[in-house]
Structures are given as structure tokens and as C-alpha cells.
Amino acid sequence: MGTNRINDGVVYHTPDVFTDFRGDLWTLWKAGSTPTCLDLPYNHDKVSTSRKNVLRGIHGDFKSSKLITCLFGEIYFVMVDNRPTSPTYLQWDWEILSDKNKKQVLLSPGIGNGFLVLSENSVFHYKWFYDGEYPDVEDQFTIKWDDPRLNIFWPIKDPILQERDI
């Protein structure tokens, strides 16, 4: 699909899962028990719910790290390196995140992310770490989902978008 792995600034992790006849039990994060690279002093959690074919655009900032998990459903998760001094500047990568594979992704400051919902519904969890004030919309960057410089493959031609992402 023409992507290059962003080797610096993105960490992939799959937590341990206990499964029995009732379902699954898994820990998203626990201080001292996750890999050292994931053990940040997190200070903010957010949850996003979306329906099928919603594309939440590529946003990020230059001060926060984010541990990303899809708690329910399945998403096509895209990461874009927006760090001008990085050797992978404006390169992108993707991963399927779902409640089935339980993969997590840690993004460093300057790595933008967006996702397309593949299932009927999804629940997306961000665990944020940043110093100082929360980097809200006015402190964030937006990269167009169909930016021709990037040539990102999306498995849909006409997604549901908000005004910020058109």
C-alpha cells in the first residue's frame, strides 16, 4: 500500500489478555507493569465513539504523547510523522486496531493520527501525557485526510467527515 514504517516516535504494544467463557479481561495500562516506554505519568483520558464510515481526521500536536486503544469495534488507524526534523517527515503508516486484536499504539509528540471506522460502531480511547496545559484545538495541527503529498490509502472513497477535516 505504499507506506513506510515510522520507526521513531511510534511504539506498538499488545497487552496480556485473560480469556475464559465469560469474555476477556485486559489491562490498558498500569504504572510499573507496562513496558518502560509506555510508563509515562499520564494526566488525561479521552474516549471517542463513532459509527461506520466516520473518518476522524489527522490531528496532533507537538507536546503530547498518546497511548491509543480501540476498546470496541474495528478501526483503520493512520499515523503521520509531522516532525520537520525527522527522517520520516510526512511519511505515514497504518494499523488495524480492534477489540479483537487489542493492539495499542503510543505516539510521540509531532505524530498525527486519524482513523476510519470499519465496524458498525467503535469506541476509541486516548491516554494523554503532556506538560502544562492541555493542547486543545488551537494548539493542534490538522493534516487533510486526502492530502496529495501523502497519498494515504483509505479503504473508502467518501467518508463521513466533520468540517475541520474537509
Secondary structure, DSSP 8 states (H G I E B T S, - for coil): -------SSEEEE---EEEETTEEEE-S--TTTS-GGG-----EEEEEEEETTBEEEEEE-SS-EEEEEEEESEEEEEEEE--TTSTTTT-EEEEEEETTT--EEEE-TTEEEEEEE-SSEEEEEEEEE-SSS---GGG-EEE-TT-TTT----S-SS-B--GGG-
